[in-house]
């Protein structure tokens, strides 16, 4: 981890996305703020504060702002699962964000393009290049070691053989996207690889707090074909924890 990041905030929206990280956190101390439990400690050599934000853009934004203001983190990593938009993504693949956009944000069309944060001139928000490179390398290491980390039978339940790592845009919105909604989001943000419910909100908070470095890592839980209601809960229950802990442990080793 670059020496410039002395204290990194790690956020996941759901318990399953952070529970295994709690198990490897050392020197732990817990502080409660804004209805959330912030776990301060170390992952490997890296000082971190780990928290579950809850689902959605507002919950994630509140959490990220609290991380920056109350815990003085100098970078944020958001980890969790997402739904595929690109047809070549498969369940179990990993997407590391280069930039994020809010697909459901639309001010008056005669004034703003879709995704533009009104009165800011900003549409896509870039992630930190160094953290993104580090996360991509860690994700690839996780994929290379996956046979030793995740039980093959569990992977087989979702048709996961050899996951791949992708780097690109992630779209964010305050609605769980499945079925025909995936085609709508692809039309709105044709460059996005996958869709989540928190990433771009955290990106906006980081941007407006002095451009705090951000990295977003998403594991694909369901396909672009729109089968989220079937695949999402299985991936969440059985595999999400392995992905988050496996990738971040390699980032902070």
Order of alpha helices (4+ residues) and beta strands (2+ residues): beta-alpha-beta-beta-beta-alpha-beta-beta-beta-alpha-alpha-alpha-beta-alpha-beta-alpha-beta-alpha-alpha
